[in-house]
Amino acid sequence: MNAVKHPIKRSFVFFLIPDFTMIAFATALDPLRSANRMLGYEAYSWRLASIDGKPVRASNGVECAVNTSLEEERRKMAGPDRPNMAIVCSGINVERYHNKSAFAWLREEYNRGVAVGGLCTGAHILAAAGLLSNKRCAIHWENLPGFSEAFPKANVFADLFEVDQNVYTCAGGTAALDMMLKLIGDDFDESLVNRVCEQVLTDRVRSPTDRQRLPLRARLGVQNSKVLTIIELMEANLSEPLSLIEIADHVDLSRRQIERLFRTEMGRSPARYYLEIRLDRARHLLIQSSMPVVEVAVACGFVSASHFSKCYRELYARSPQQERVDRKQLLAA
Protein backbone atom coordinates (compact mmCIF):
# COMPACT_ATOMS: atom_id res chain seq x y z
CA MET A 1 0.00 0.00 0.00
CA ASN A 2 1.44 3.38 -1.01
CA ALA A 3 2.12 5.85 1.78
CA VAL A 4 0.02 8.99 1.76
CA LYS A 5 2.12 11.99 0.74
CA HIS A 6 1.35 14.86 3.11
CA PRO A 7 1.28 18.36 1.58
CA ILE A 8 4.15 20.68 2.43
CA LYS A 9 3.43 23.07 5.28
CA ARG A 10 5.82 25.65 6.64
CA SER A 11 5.23 28.27 9.35
CA PHE A 12 7.01 31.58 9.86
CA VAL A 13 7.44 34.11 12.63
CA PHE A 14 8.29 37.61 11.42
CA PHE A 15 9.98 39.41 14.32
CA LEU A 16 9.56 43.17 13.84
CA ILE A 17 12.27 45.57 15.04
CA PRO A 18 11.43 49.30 15.39
CA ASP A 19 12.15 51.19 12.14
CA PHE A 20 11.90 47.99 10.09
CA THR A 21 11.73 48.42 6.32
CA MET A 22 8.20 47.96 5.06
CA ILE A 23 9.10 47.09 1.46
CA ALA A 24 11.33 44.19 2.54
CA PHE A 25 8.70 42.91 4.99
CA ALA A 26 5.88 43.12 2.44
CA THR A 27 7.84 41.51 -0.39
CA ALA A 28 8.82 38.64 1.92
CA LEU A 29 5.32 37.95 3.19
CA ASP A 30 3.13 38.45 0.14
CA PRO A 31 4.71 35.73 -2.06
CA LEU A 32 3.68 33.25 0.65
CA ARG A 33 0.06 34.43 0.41
CA SER A 34 0.17 34.19 -3.38
CA ALA A 35 1.66 30.68 -3.22
CA ASN A 36 -1.17 29.57 -0.92
CA ARG A 37 -3.72 30.98 -3.34
CA MET A 38 -2.13 29.21 -6.31
CA LEU A 39 -1.88 25.91 -4.42
CA GLY A 40 -5.41 25.99 -3.07
CA TYR A 41 -4.36 25.24 0.50
CA GLU A 42 -2.39 26.89 3.30
CA ALA A 43 1.11 25.64 2.61
CA TYR A 44 2.54 28.68 4.38
CA SER A 45 1.32 30.24 7.61
CA TRP A 46 2.78 33.14 9.54
CA ARG A 47 2.43 35.33 12.54
CA LEU A 48 4.05 38.61 13.55
CA ALA A 49 5.91 39.11 16.81
CA SER A 50 7.48 41.97 18.74
CA ILE A 51 9.38 42.18 22.01
CA ASP A 52 6.30 43.06 24.08
CA GLY A 53 3.43 42.14 21.78
CA LYS A 54 2.70 45.81 21.05
CA PRO A 55 2.51 47.36 17.55
CA VAL A 56 5.82 48.26 15.88
CA ARG A 57 6.41 51.37 13.81
CA ALA A 58 8.14 50.88 10.46
CA SER A 59 10.65 53.40 9.09
CA ASN A 60 7.88 54.87 6.90
CA GLY A 61 5.80 55.70 10.00
CA VAL A 62 3.19 52.95 9.57
CA GLU A 63 2.40 51.02 12.76
CA CYS A 64 2.01 47.28 12.35
CA ALA A 65 0.00 45.21 14.84
CA VAL A 66 1.52 41.88 15.88
CA ASN A 67 0.15 38.54 17.07
CA THR A 68 2.58 37.57 19.81
CA SER A 69 5.26 38.76 22.21
CA LEU A 70 8.66 37.14 22.68
CA GLU A 71 7.44 35.62 25.92
CA GLU A 72 4.57 33.94 24.06
CA GLU A 73 6.96 32.77 21.33
CA ARG A 74 9.12 31.11 23.97
CA ARG A 75 6.12 29.19 25.25
CA LYS A 76 5.36 27.97 21.73
CA MET A 77 8.88 26.58 21.23
CA ALA A 78 8.18 23.20 22.78
CA GLY A 79 4.76 22.69 21.24
CA PRO A 80 3.09 22.25 17.86
CA ASP A 81 3.16 26.01 17.18
CA ARG A 82 6.94 26.17 17.00
CA PRO A 83 7.77 27.85 13.67
CA ASN A 84 9.88 26.42 10.89
CA MET A 85 11.55 29.77 10.38
CA ALA A 86 12.02 32.98 12.42
CA ILE A 87 12.74 36.04 10.29
CA VAL A 88 14.08 39.30 11.73
CA CYS A 89 12.69 42.40 10.01
CA SER A 90 14.79 45.49 10.64
CA GLY A 91 15.93 48.59 8.78
CA ILE A 92 17.52 51.91 9.69
CA ASN A 93 19.18 52.50 13.09
CA VAL A 94 19.77 48.76 13.51
CA GLU A 95 23.16 49.44 15.14
CA ARG A 96 21.26 50.94 18.11
CA TYR A 97 19.34 47.75 18.78
CA HIS A 98 20.71 45.79 21.75
CA ASN A 99 18.19 43.45 23.32
CA LYS A 100 19.66 40.44 25.08
CA SER A 101 16.25 38.81 25.34
CA ALA A 102 15.75 38.94 21.56
CA PHE A 103 19.27 37.63 20.92
CA ALA A 104 18.72 34.74 23.36
CA TRP A 105 15.37 33.86 21.76
CA LEU A 106 16.94 33.73 18.29
CA ARG A 107 19.70 31.44 19.59
CA GLU A 108 17.13 29.18 21.27
CA GLU A 109 15.08 28.91 18.09
CA TYR A 110 18.17 28.14 16.01
CA ASN A 111 19.44 25.54 18.49
CA ARG A 112 16.05 23.78 18.29
CA GLY A 113 16.41 23.40 14.53
CA VAL A 114 14.37 26.45 13.50
CA ALA A 115 15.78 28.25 10.45
CA VAL A 116 16.56 31.93 11.04
CA GLY A 117 16.49 34.78 8.58
CA GLY A 118 17.14 38.50 8.31
CA LEU A 119 15.60 41.08 5.97
CA CYS A 120 17.41 44.28 4.99
CA THR A 121 19.69 44.87 8.01
CA GLY A 122 18.45 41.76 9.84
CA ALA A 123 21.88 40.17 9.45
CA HIS A 124 23.10 42.72 12.01
CA ILE A 125 20.68 41.32 14.61
CA LEU A 126 21.59 37.72 13.77
CA ALA A 127 25.30 38.53 14.04
CA ALA A 128 24.78 40.30 17.36
CA ALA A 129 23.02 37.13 18.54
CA GLY A 130 26.14 35.13 17.59
CA LEU A 131 24.54 33.25 14.71
CA LEU A 132 26.66 34.37 11.76
CA SER A 133 30.19 33.30 12.67
CA ASN A 134 31.70 31.69 9.55
CA LYS A 135 28.32 32.00 7.80
CA ARG A 136 27.69 33.59 4.41
CA CYS A 137 25.27 36.48 4.71
CA ALA A 138 23.93 39.53 2.89
CA ILE A 139 23.08 43.00 4.16
CA HIS A 140 22.05 46.29 2.55
CA TRP A 141 25.02 47.89 0.78
CA GLU A 142 24.73 51.04 2.88
CA ASN A 143 25.29 49.06 6.08
CA LEU A 144 27.99 46.75 4.74
CA PRO A 145 31.09 48.77 5.82
CA GLY A 146 29.94 49.12 9.43
CA PHE A 147 28.78 45.51 9.56
CA SER A 148 32.13 44.22 8.27
CA GLU A 149 34.02 46.12 10.95
CA ALA A 150 31.61 45.15 13.75
CA PHE A 151 31.37 41.44 12.86
CA PRO A 152 34.63 40.31 11.22
CA LYS A 153 33.77 36.61 11.70
CA ALA A 154 30.71 36.85 9.43
CA ASN A 155 31.30 36.23 5.72
CA VAL A 156 29.28 39.16 4.39
CA PHE A 157 28.71 39.78 0.68
CA ALA A 158 27.12 42.59 -1.31
CA ASP A 159 24.71 40.05 -2.80
CA LEU A 160 20.92 40.19 -3.04
CA PHE A 161 20.52 37.25 -0.68
CA GLU A 162 22.46 34.39 0.85
CA VAL A 163 21.38 30.97 2.09
CA ASP A 164 23.90 29.16 4.28
CA GLN A 165 22.38 25.94 5.61
CA ASN A 166 19.69 27.09 8.07
CA VAL A 167 20.42 30.82 7.80
CA TYR A 168 18.67 33.06 5.25
CA THR A 169 19.63 36.72 4.80
CA CYS A 170 18.80 39.30 2.18
CA ALA A 171 19.79 42.88 1.46
CA GLY A 172 16.27 44.24 1.78
CA GLY A 173 14.08 46.07 -0.71
CA THR A 174 12.83 43.76 -3.43
CA ALA A 175 15.63 41.26 -2.72
CA ALA A 176 13.29 39.80 -0.09
CA LEU A 177 10.99 38.75 -2.93
CA ASP A 178 13.82 36.89 -4.69
CA MET A 179 14.83 35.08 -1.50
CA MET A 180 11.27 33.95 -0.75
CA LEU A 181 10.68 32.87 -4.35
CA LYS A 182 13.78 30.69 -4.07
CA LEU A 183 12.41 29.15 -0.88
CA ILE A 184 9.04 28.47 -2.56
CA GLY A 185 10.88 26.94 -5.53
CA ASP A 186 12.87 24.66 -3.21
CA ASP A 187 9.65 23.54 -1.51
CA PHE A 188 7.66 23.03 -4.71
CA ASP A 189 8.78 23.66 -8.30
CA GLU A 190 9.51 26.29 -10.93
CA SER A 191 5.93 26.15 -12.17
CA LEU A 192 4.60 27.50 -8.87
CA VAL A 193 7.32 30.16 -8.76
CA ASN A 194 6.34 31.32 -12.25
CA ARG A 195 2.69 31.57 -11.26
CA VAL A 196 3.57 33.63 -8.18
CA CYS A 197 5.80 35.85 -10.34
CA GLU A 198 2.84 36.50 -12.63
CA GLN A 199 0.70 37.47 -9.64
CA VAL A 200 3.24 39.97 -8.26
CA LEU A 201 4.13 41.28 -11.75
CA THR A 202 7.79 40.35 -11.82
CA ASP A 203 9.32 38.58 -14.79
CA ARG A 204 12.07 36.57 -13.11
CA VAL A 205 13.78 35.47 -9.92
CA ARG A 206 17.10 37.23 -9.69
CA SER A 207 20.25 35.30 -8.84
CA PRO A 208 21.56 35.63 -5.27
CA THR A 209 24.76 37.15 -6.66
CA ASP A 210 23.07 39.84 -8.76
CA ARG A 211 24.36 43.25 -7.74
CA GLN A 212 22.49 45.34 -5.19
CA ARG A 213 23.42 48.71 -6.65
CA LEU A 214 23.20 50.06 -10.15
CA PRO A 215 26.30 49.36 -12.25
CA LEU A 216 28.92 52.11 -11.98
CA ARG A 217 28.21 53.10 -15.57
CA ALA A 218 24.59 53.93 -14.72
CA ARG A 219 25.23 55.20 -11.19
CA LEU A 220 27.87 57.73 -12.20
CA GLY A 221 26.76 58.46 -15.75
CA VAL A 222 30.25 57.60 -16.97
CA GLN A 223 30.84 55.68 -20.19
CA ASN A 224 34.65 55.54 -20.36
CA SER A 225 35.65 51.95 -19.54
CA LYS A 226 39.12 52.93 -18.27
CA VAL A 227 37.66 55.41 -15.78
CA LEU A 228 35.15 52.79 -14.59
CA THR A 229 37.92 50.23 -14.10
CA ILE A 230 39.96 52.74 -12.09
CA ILE A 231 37.00 53.60 -9.86
CA GLU A 232 36.36 49.88 -9.24
CA LEU A 233 40.01 49.54 -8.20
CA MET A 234 39.66 52.48 -5.85
CA GLU A 235 36.47 51.14 -4.26
CA ALA A 236 38.13 47.75 -3.72
CA ASN A 237 41.17 49.31 -2.00
CA LEU A 238 39.94 51.81 0.58
CA SER A 239 41.81 50.68 3.70
CA GLU A 240 45.15 50.49 1.85
CA PRO A 241 44.87 53.01 -1.00
CA LEU A 242 46.76 52.31 -4.20
CA SER A 243 49.20 54.89 -5.49
CA LEU A 244 48.51 56.53 -8.83
CA ILE A 245 51.50 54.66 -10.24
CA GLU A 246 50.00 51.31 -9.15
CA ILE A 247 46.66 52.27 -10.67
CA ALA A 248 48.37 53.31 -13.90
CA ASP A 249 50.10 49.92 -14.10
CA HIS A 250 46.75 48.13 -13.63
CA VAL A 251 45.02 49.94 -16.49
CA ASP A 252 48.04 50.37 -18.79
CA LEU A 253 47.85 54.17 -18.86
CA SER A 254 50.27 56.91 -17.86
CA ARG A 255 49.68 59.07 -14.79
CA ARG A 256 49.12 62.07 -17.05
CA GLN A 257 46.49 60.21 -19.08
CA ILE A 258 44.63 59.24 -15.89
CA GLU A 259 44.75 62.82 -14.62
CA ARG A 260 43.33 64.09 -17.90
CA LEU A 261 40.62 61.41 -18.05
CA PHE A 262 39.40 62.14 -14.53
CA ARG A 263 39.27 65.88 -15.01
CA THR A 264 37.26 65.36 -18.20
CA GLU A 265 34.90 62.65 -16.93
CA MET A 266 34.66 63.34 -13.19
CA GLY A 267 35.49 67.03 -12.94
CA ARG A 268 38.24 66.43 -10.38
CA SER A 269 41.65 64.81 -10.06
CA PRO A 270 41.90 61.06 -9.41
CA ALA A 271 43.49 61.77 -6.02
CA ARG A 272 40.55 63.98 -5.04
CA TYR A 273 38.00 61.43 -6.20
CA TYR A 274 39.79 58.64 -4.29
CA LEU A 275 39.81 60.80 -1.16
CA GLU A 276 36.08 61.50 -1.46
CA ILE A 277 35.07 57.84 -1.68
CA ARG A 278 37.29 57.01 1.32
CA LEU A 279 35.64 59.81 3.30
CA ASP A 280 32.22 58.58 2.23
CA ARG A 281 33.01 55.17 3.68
CA ALA A 282 34.30 56.85 6.84
CA ARG A 283 31.01 58.72 7.19
CA HIS A 284 29.07 55.44 6.97
CA LEU A 285 31.31 53.91 9.67
CA LEU A 286 30.89 56.92 11.96
CA ILE A 287 27.11 56.78 11.61
CA GLN A 288 26.63 53.01 11.73
CA SER A 289 29.27 51.82 14.19
CA SER A 290 30.78 52.69 17.55
CA MET A 291 34.35 52.35 16.24
CA PRO A 292 36.74 54.93 17.72
CA VAL A 293 37.55 57.74 15.29
CA VAL A 294 41.17 56.62 15.04
CA GLU A 295 40.04 53.12 13.95
CA VAL A 296 37.68 54.61 11.39
CA ALA A 297 40.61 56.61 10.04
CA VAL A 298 42.79 53.50 9.71
CA ALA A 299 39.96 51.49 8.11
CA CYS A 300 39.66 54.17 5.44
CA GLY A 301 43.35 54.43 4.64
CA PHE A 302 44.42 57.47 6.66
CA VAL A 303 47.80 57.40 8.37
CA SER A 304 46.74 59.66 11.25
CA ALA A 305 43.55 60.74 12.99
CA SER A 306 44.51 64.40 12.65
CA HIS A 307 44.90 64.18 8.86
CA PHE A 308 41.61 62.28 8.66
CA SER A 309 39.80 64.93 10.73
CA LYS A 310 41.22 67.73 8.60
CA CYS A 311 40.08 66.08 5.34
CA TYR A 312 36.69 65.20 6.80
CA ARG A 313 36.06 68.76 7.96
CA GLU A 314 37.05 70.15 4.56
CA LEU A 315 34.50 67.94 2.76
CA TYR A 316 31.60 67.85 5.24
CA ALA A 317 32.13 71.14 7.13
CA ARG A 318 32.17 69.33 10.48
CA SER A 319 34.56 67.08 12.36
CA PRO A 320 34.15 63.29 12.59
CA GLN A 321 33.34 63.72 16.29
CA GLN A 322 30.62 66.26 15.49
CA GLU A 323 29.19 63.92 12.84
CA ARG A 324 28.68 61.30 15.51
CA VAL A 325 27.23 63.77 18.02
CA ASP A 326 24.80 65.12 15.42
CA ARG A 327 23.72 61.59 14.56
CA LYS A 328 23.02 60.74 18.22
CA GLN A 329 21.01 63.93 18.67
CA LEU A 330 18.99 63.18 15.53
CA LEU A 331 18.19 59.67 16.76
CA ALA A 332 17.22 60.95 20.21
CA ALA A 333 14.85 63.58 18.79
C-alpha positions, 0 to 999 in steps of 0.5 A, spaced: 500 500 500 502 506 497 504 511 503 500 517 503 504 523 501 502 529 506 502 536 503 508 541 504 506 546 510 511 551 513 510 556 518 514 563 519 514 568 525 516 575 522 519 578 528 519 586 527 524 591 530 522 598 530 524 602 524 523 595 520 523 596 512 516 595 510 518 594 502 522 588 505 517 585 509 511 586 504 515 583 499 517 577 503 510 575 506 506 576 500 509 571 495 507 566 501 500 568 500 500 568 493 503 561 493 497 559 498 492 561 493 495 558 487 496 551 491 489 551 493 491 550 501 495 553 506 502 551 505 505 557 508 502 560 515 505 566 519 504 570 525 508 577 527 511 578 533 514 583 537 518 584 544 512 586 548 506 584 543 505 591 542 505 594 535 511 596 531 512 602 527 516 601 520 521 606 518 515 609 513 511 611 520 506 605 519 504 602 525 504 594 524 500 590 529 503 583 531 500 577 534 505 575 539 510 577 544 517 574 545 514 571 551 509 567 548 513 565 542 518 562 547 512 558 550 510 555 543 517 553 542 516 546 545 509 545 542 506 544 535 506 552 534 513 552 534 515 555 527 519 552 521 523 559 520 524 565 524 525 572 520 528 578 523 525 584 520 529 590 521 531 597 517 535 603 519 538 604 526 539 597 527 546 598 530 542 601 536 538 595 537 541 591 543 536 586 546 539 580 550 532 577 550 531 577 543 538 575 541 537 569 546 530 567 543 533 567 536 539 562 539 534 558 542 530 557 536 536 556 532 538 551 536 532 547 536 532 546 529 528 552 527 531 556 520 533 563 522 532 569 517 534 576 516 531 582 511 534 588 509 539 589 516 536 583 519 543 580 518 546 585 524 541 582 529 543 575 527 550 577 528 549 580 534 546 574 537 552 570 535 549 566 529 553 568 523 560 566 525 563 563 519 556 563 515 555 567 508 550 572 509 547 579 505 546 585 508 544 592 505 550 595 501 549 602 505 550 598 512 555 593 509 562 597 511 559 598 518 557 591 519 564 588 516 568 592 521 563 590 527 562 582 525 569 580 522 567 573 523 561 573 518 562 572 511 558 578 508 557 579 501 554 585 497 549 580 494 541 580 493 541 574 498 544 568 501 542 561 504 547 558 508 544 551 511 539 554 516 540 561 515 537 566 510 539 573 509 537 578 504 539 585 502 532 588 503 528 592 498 525 587 493 531 582 494 526 579 499 521 577 494 527 573 490 529 570 496 522 567 498 521 565 491 527 561 491 524 558 498 518 556 494 521 553 488 525 549 493 519 547 496 515 546 490 517 547 483 519 552 478 511 552 475 509 555 482 514 560 482 512 562 475 505 563 477 507 567 483 511 571 479 505 573 474 501 574 480 506 579 483 508 582 476 515 580 476 518 577 470 524 573 473 527 570 480 534 574 480 540 570 482 543 571 489 549 574 486 546 579 482 548 586 484 544 590 489 546 597 486 546 600 479 552 598 475 557 604 476 556 606 468 549 607 470 550 610 477 555 615 475 553 616 468 560 615 466 561 611 459 569 611 459 571 603 460 578 605 463 575 610 468 570 605 470 575 600 471 579 605 475 573 607 480 572 599 481 580 599 483 579 604 488 572 602 491 576 595 492 582 598 495 579 603 501 583 601 507 590 600 503 589 606 497 593 604 491 598 609 489 597 613 482 602 609 479 600 602 481 593 604 478 596 606 472 600 599 471 593 596 472 590 599 467 596 600 462 595 608 462 600 613 464 599 618 470 598 624 465 592 620 461 589 618 468 589 625 470 586 628 464 581 622 463 578 624 470 578 631 469 574 630 463 569 625 466 569 626 473 570 634 474 576 632 479 583 629 479 583 622 481 586 623 487 581 627 489 576 622 487 579 617 491 579 621 497 572 623 497 570 615 496 574 614 502 571 619 506 564 617 504 566 610 507 568 613 513 562 617 514 558 610 513 562 607 519 561 613 523 554 613 523 553 606 523 558 603 528 561 605 535 568 604 532 573 609 535 575 615 530 582 613 530 580 606 527 575 609 522 581 613 520 585 607 519 579 602 516 579 608 510 586 608 509 588 614 513 595 614 516 593 619 522 587 621 525 589 628 525 589 628 517 583 624 517 579 629 521 582 635 517 580 632 510 573 630 513 572 637 515 574 640 509 569 635 505 563 635 510 564 642 514 564 638 520 569 634 524 568 626 525 566 627 532 561 632 530 558 627 525 557 622 531 554 627 536 549 630 530 547 623 529 546 621 536 542 627 537 537 626 531 536 619 533 534 621 540 529 627 537 
